[in-house]
């Protein structure tokens, strides 16, 4: 590929995504606040850059996969930010799950510098990132979306443009709302089966072929049984997402009681020291409500 991609953020999701572009023939340059987390990419052929502005100045496409909206705002729109360094005609893709209004603000600032911008949050967790099977929800112009299609094809199996700037973020909020209450049900079901004395693994195999079957049941339940609470998606980040969804709901005068309950339960999980664990670690927090010491932490 002739396009040079600058990638900012090489965490649980960002690193395998950047690797797919590298393996797909793109020239990839990377920056991360902690260089050690980008070292594997560098060893695979990516070029390390010492700062985001330095990376942005030479790139045809800039991709971000960061943790929080404030990180995005600071890196893109702050004094000396990336957007000021991007060359006219380049493309900005923000894969971070962020605030819809911030996506619209970024799009406006990008247009002023003759840069195209897309908000493109993803779903599928670490498994989807590693397998290049992510669902990518895109907001932005049709022209920018068309230009980004070859890149998206290296990362996901479902890529959809939902509308103008911010539409991708709104769709990701819909996704998180759908997951939130479902994760409560999943964790409660596992706890019920354990307390009832069932062979939980056998029970999972039985119900996943029926109406209770879901991606979360198939992918997260086995991790809970193994006591593997490492993140495909961190609780700290999910609390951030649910906060955005509830804030947007209030702005639209919309009541989402299930989402509000899920947020509070995840805050409880964070208070138990589980913030850096995966969302399926909610099972531990719920178990403690019934004085149950399962699954293992």
C-alpha positions as CSV (number, residue, x, y, z in Angstrom):
1,X,0.0,0.0,0.0
2,X,1.3,3.5,-0.8
3,X,-0.6,5.2,2.0
4,X,1.3,5.9,5.1
5,X,-0.7,5.2,8.3
6,X,0.1,6.9,11.6
7,X,-1.4,4.9,14.5
8,X,-1.8,6.4,18.0
9,X,-2.8,4.0,20.8
10,X,-1.4,0.5,20.9
11,X,-3.3,-1.1,23.8
12,X,-5.4,-4.2,24.0
13,X,-7.4,-3.3,20.9
14,X,-5.1,-0.9,19.1
15,X,-2.0,-3.1,18.8
16,X,-3.7,-6.0,17.0
17,X,-5.6,-3.6,14.7
18,X,-2.4,-1.8,13.8
19,X,-0.7,-5.2,13.2
20,X,-3.4,-6.1,10.7
21,X,-2.7,-3.0,8.7
22,X,1.0,-3.7,8.8
23,X,0.5,-7.3,7.7
24,X,-1.8,-6.0,5.0
25,X,0.9,-4.0,3.3
26,X,0.4,-0.6,4.8
27,X,3.4,1.5,5.9
28,X,2.6,1.9,9.6
29,X,4.1,4.4,12.0
30,X,3.1,4.2,15.7
31,X,3.1,6.3,18.9
32,X,2.0,5.3,22.3
33,X,2.5,7.0,25.7
34,X,4.2,3.8,26.9
35,X,6.6,2.7,24.2
36,X,6.9,-0.9,25.6
37,X,3.3,-1.5,24.5
38,X,4.3,-0.7,20.9
39,X,7.5,-2.7,20.9
40,X,6.0,-5.8,19.3
41,X,4.7,-3.7,16.4
42,X,8.1,-2.1,16.0
43,X,9.8,-5.5,15.9
44,X,7.3,-6.5,13.2
45,X,8.2,-3.6,11.0
46,X,6.3,-0.6,12.2
47,X,8.2,2.7,12.6
48,X,8.3,4.3,16.0
49,X,7.8,8.0,16.2
50,X,8.6,10.1,19.3
51,X,5.4,12.1,19.4
52,X,2.0,12.4,17.8
53,X,2.7,15.6,15.9
54,X,5.8,14.1,14.4
55,X,3.8,11.1,13.3
56,X,1.0,13.2,11.9
57,X,3.1,15.4,9.8
58,X,4.1,12.6,7.3
59,X,0.9,10.5,7.4
60,X,-1.7,10.1,4.8
61,X,-4.1,8.6,7.4
62,X,-4.1,9.0,11.1
63,X,-5.8,6.4,13.3
64,X,-6.6,6.8,17.0
65,X,-7.6,4.1,19.4
66,X,-7.5,5.7,22.8
67,X,-9.1,5.2,26.2
68,X,-11.2,8.3,26.9
69,X,-12.7,11.3,25.2
70,X,-10.5,13.7,27.1
71,X,-7.5,11.9,25.6
72,X,-8.9,12.3,22.1
73,X,-9.6,16.0,22.7
74,X,-6.1,16.7,24.0
75,X,-4.2,14.8,21.3
76,X,-6.3,16.1,18.4
77,X,-7.6,19.6,19.4
78,X,-5.2,20.7,22.1
79,X,-2.5,23.3,21.6
80,X,0.0,21.8,19.3
81,X,-2.4,18.9,18.6
82,X,-2.3,16.4,15.9
83,X,-4.9,18.0,13.7
84,X,-2.7,21.1,13.4
85,X,0.1,19.0,12.1
86,X,-1.9,16.9,9.6
87,X,-1.3,17.8,5.9
88,X,-4.2,18.9,3.7
89,X,-6.0,16.1,2.0
90,X,-5.2,13.6,4.7
91,X,-7.7,11.4,6.5
92,X,-8.4,11.1,10.3
93,X,-10.1,8.0,11.7
94,X,-11.0,7.9,15.4
95,X,-11.7,4.3,16.5
96,X,-12.1,5.5,20.1
97,X,-15.5,5.1,21.7
98,X,-16.2,8.8,22.5
99,X,-18.9,11.5,22.7
100,X,-21.0,12.2,19.6
101,X,-20.7,15.9,20.0
102,X,-16.9,15.7,20.2
103,X,-17.0,13.7,16.9
104,X,-18.9,16.6,15.3
105,X,-16.5,19.1,16.7
106,X,-13.5,17.2,15.4
107,X,-15.2,16.9,11.9
108,X,-15.7,20.7,11.8
109,X,-12.1,21.4,12.9
110,X,-10.8,18.9,10.3
111,X,-12.8,20.4,7.5
112,X,-11.3,23.8,8.3
113,X,-7.9,22.3,7.6
114,X,-8.9,20.4,4.5
115,X,-8.7,17.1,6.4
116,X,-11.4,14.4,6.2
117,X,-12.6,12.9,9.5
118,X,-14.5,9.8,10.5
119,X,-15.7,8.6,13.9
120,X,-15.4,4.8,13.7
121,X,-15.9,3.1,17.1
122,X,-15.8,-0.7,17.1
123,X,-17.4,-3.7,18.8
124,X,-16.0,-7.2,19.2
125,X,-13.5,-6.8,22.0
126,X,-10.0,-8.2,22.0
127,X,-11.1,-11.3,20.1
128,X,-12.6,-9.2,17.3
129,X,-9.4,-7.1,17.2
130,X,-7.1,-10.1,17.0
131,X,-9.3,-11.9,14.4
132,X,-10.0,-8.8,12.2
133,X,-13.7,-9.5,12.7
134,X,-14.7,-6.2,14.3
135,X,-18.0,-4.5,13.7
136,X,-17.1,-0.9,12.7
137,X,-19.7,1.8,13.1
138,X,-18.9,4.9,11.0
139,X,-20.0,8.5,11.0
140,X,-18.8,11.0,8.4
141,X,-19.0,11.9,4.7
142,X,-19.6,9.3,2.0
143,X,-16.4,10.4,0.3
144,X,-14.3,9.8,3.5
145,X,-16.0,6.5,4.1
146,X,-15.2,5.3,0.6
147,X,-11.6,6.3,0.9
148,X,-11.3,4.4,4.2
149,X,-12.9,1.2,2.9
150,X,-9.7,-0.6,2.0
151,X,-8.3,0.1,5.4
152,X,-11.5,-1.0,7.2
153,X,-11.5,-4.2,5.3
154,X,-8.3,-5.2,7.0
155,X,-9.9,-4.8,10.5
156,X,-13.6,-5.8,10.4
157,X,-16.3,-8.1,9.0
158,X,-19.1,-5.6,9.3
159,X,-18.5,-2.0,8.3
160,X,-21.4,0.4,8.0
161,X,-21.7,4.1,7.5
162,X,-24.6,5.3,9.7
163,X,-24.7,9.0,8.7
164,X,-22.8,12.2,9.3
165,X,-20.2,12.9,12.0
166,X,-21.3,11.5,15.4
167,X,-23.5,8.8,13.9
168,X,-20.9,6.1,14.6
169,X,-20.6,7.2,18.2
170,X,-24.4,7.2,18.6
171,X,-24.5,3.6,17.2
172,X,-21.8,2.5,19.6
173,X,-23.8,3.9,22.5
174,X,-26.8,1.8,21.2
175,X,-24.4,-1.2,21.2
176,X,-23.2,-0.6,24.7
177,X,-26.8,-0.1,26.0
178,X,-27.7,-3.4,24.5
179,X,-24.7,-5.1,26.1
180,X,-25.1,-3.6,29.5
181,X,-28.2,-5.3,30.8
182,X,-27.3,-8.5,28.9
183,X,-24.1,-8.8,30.8
184,X,-26.0,-8.6,34.1
185,X,-28.2,-11.5,32.9
186,X,-25.2,-13.5,31.8
187,X,-23.3,-13.2,35.1
188,X,-26.5,-13.9,37.1
189,X,-27.2,-17.0,35.0
190,X,-23.7,-18.3,35.7
191,X,-24.0,-17.6,39.4
192,X,-27.4,-19.3,39.5
193,X,-26.1,-22.4,37.8
194,X,-23.1,-22.6,40.2
195,X,-25.2,-22.2,43.4
196,X,-27.7,-24.8,42.1
197,X,-24.8,-27.3,41.8
198,X,-25.0,-27.7,38.0
199,X,-22.0,-28.6,35.8
200,X,-21.8,-25.0,34.6
201,X,-19.8,-25.7,31.5
202,X,-22.3,-28.4,30.4
203,X,-25.2,-26.1,31.2
204,X,-23.7,-23.3,29.1
205,X,-23.3,-25.7,26.1
206,X,-26.9,-26.7,26.5
207,X,-28.5,-23.2,26.6
208,X,-26.3,-21.5,24.1
209,X,-28.0,-23.3,21.3
210,X,-31.4,-21.8,22.3
211,X,-32.9,-18.4,22.9
212,X,-30.3,-17.6,25.5
213,X,-27.4,-17.9,23.1
214,X,-25.3,-14.8,22.5
215,X,-21.8,-13.7,21.6
216,X,-21.2,-12.8,25.2
217,X,-22.3,-16.2,26.5
218,X,-20.1,-18.0,24.0
219,X,-17.0,-15.9,24.5
220,X,-17.1,-14.5,28.1
221,X,-18.7,-17.4,30.0
222,X,-15.8,-19.7,29.5
223,X,-13.4,-17.0,30.7
224,X,-15.5,-16.7,33.9
225,X,-15.3,-20.4,34.5
226,X,-11.5,-20.4,34.1
227,X,-11.3,-17.4,36.5
228,X,-9.7,-15.5,33.6
229,X,-10.8,-11.9,34.2
230,X,-8.3,-10.2,31.9
231,X,-9.8,-7.6,29.7
232,X,-11.2,-7.9,26.3
233,X,-12.8,-4.6,27.3
234,X,-12.0,-3.0,30.6
235,X,-14.6,-2.2,33.2
236,X,-13.2,1.3,33.6
237,X,-13.8,1.9,29.9
238,X,-17.3,0.4,30.0
239,X,-18.2,2.8,32.9
240,X,-17.0,5.6,30.7
241,X,-19.2,4.4,27.8
242,X,-22.3,3.9,30.0
243,X,-21.8,7.4,31.4
244,X,-21.8,8.8,27.8
245,X,-24.9,6.9,26.9
246,X,-26.8,8.1,30.0
247,X,-25.7,11.7,29.4
248,X,-26.9,11.5,25.8
249,X,-30.2,9.9,27.1
250,X,-30.7,12.8,29.5
251,X,-30.1,15.3,26.8
252,X,-32.8,13.6,24.7
253,X,-35.2,13.3,27.7
254,X,-35.0,9.5,27.5
255,X,-35.2,7.1,30.5
256,X,-32.8,4.1,30.4
257,X,-33.3,2.4,33.8
258,X,-31.6,-0.9,32.8
259,X,-28.5,1.0,31.6
260,X,-28.5,3.1,34.8
261,X,-28.6,-0.1,36.9
262,X,-25.8,-1.6,34.9
263,X,-23.6,1.5,35.4
264,X,-24.1,1.4,39.2
265,X,-23.2,-2.3,39.3
266,X,-20.1,-1.7,37.3
267,X,-19.1,1.2,39.6
268,X,-19.5,-1.3,42.5
269,X,-17.2,-3.7,40.6
270,X,-14.6,-0.9,40.2
271,X,-14.8,-0.2,43.9
272,X,-13.8,-3.8,44.5
273,X,-10.6,-3.3,42.6
274,X,-11.9,-4.7,39.3
275,X,-11.7,-1.6,37.1
276,X,-8.8,-2.9,35.0
277,X,-10.4,-6.3,34.5
278,X,-12.8,-7.3,31.7
279,X,-16.5,-6.5,31.8
280,X,-17.2,-10.2,32.5
281,X,-15.6,-9.7,35.9
282,X,-19.0,-8.3,37.0
283,X,-19.7,-11.9,38.0
284,X,-17.3,-11.4,40.9
285,X,-19.1,-8.2,42.1
286,X,-22.5,-9.9,41.8
287,X,-21.3,-13.0,43.6
288,X,-20.2,-11.0,46.6
289,X,-23.8,-9.7,47.1
290,X,-24.7,-13.3,48.0
291,X,-21.5,-14.0,49.9
292,X,-20.4,-16.3,47.1
293,X,-16.6,-16.5,46.5
294,X,-16.9,-17.7,42.9
295,X,-15.5,-17.2,40.3
296,X,-11.8,-16.9,41.4
297,X,-10.3,-13.5,41.0
